[in-house]
Amino acid sequence: MCQLAVQNSDWIRVDPWECYQDTWQTTCSVLEHHRDLMKRVTGCILSNVNTPSMTPVIGQPRNETSQPIYQNNNAPSKPTAAKILGKVGESLSRICCVRPPVERFTFVDENANLGTVMRYEEIELRILLLCGSDLLESFCIPGLWNEADMEVIVGDFGIVVVPRDAADTDRIMNHSSILRKYKNNIMVVKDDINHPMSVVSSTKSRLALQHGDGHVVDYLSQPVIDYILKSQLYINASG
């Protein structure tokens, strides 16, 4: 379903690594996998959240101009999942992809092991955990998360939080000593009146499917809906 959801995207990819593991993987280990993968495959410099961002770089094919995600008109369009993910992407591209304030140069990635020497332009990348405020709040439950993992997740990587139903993220962060300690590493996606970020929710998607709610098209793309219906997923036994 994840593959179907992003099949038409030119900036989102799905890594099945976690699903292929024989044992359950912690969030921390998944983040570390992506960090190591990006370093190995792209040869880019991987920085932590404490590295200051400079000039933002938008992921955009060459010679193509970006299209506005929302049209400038009086009648607001529906907050579809694609539009909202695009809005998140605009923010993340400014956070995660920056060029250092130096002259461009290339360097050799000695770990590429691709048979020939690979050269890359130096681009600084960050790996962050994207989650809803409900997951962030689970950091406050004693014993639920390994504290060493929390230190790595918030301290080394950082978190991008999508608010859930006007959740008070400041209150959540102040309720945990680790979240308070690394508060500057937690970025909250600003909500929009006409396009609330809280509609991006797997729970709401499942409930909409179970209740036959037509608003499911606002949460999921049509290929995903078709797959769910064909496979009879998330449907109540009563029909």
Secondary structure, DSSP 8 states (H G I E B T S, - for coil): -HHHHTTT-SS----THHHH-SS---HHHHHHHHHHHHHHHH--EE--TTS---EE-----TT-----SS--SSS-----HHHHHHHHHHHHHHHHEEE-SS---EEE-TT--SSS--EEE--EE---EEEEHHHHHHTTSTTTS-HHHHIIIIIII-EEEE-STT--HHHHHHT-HHHHHTGGGEEE----SSS-GGG--HHHHHHHHHTT-GGGGGTS-HHHHHHHHHHT-S--TT-
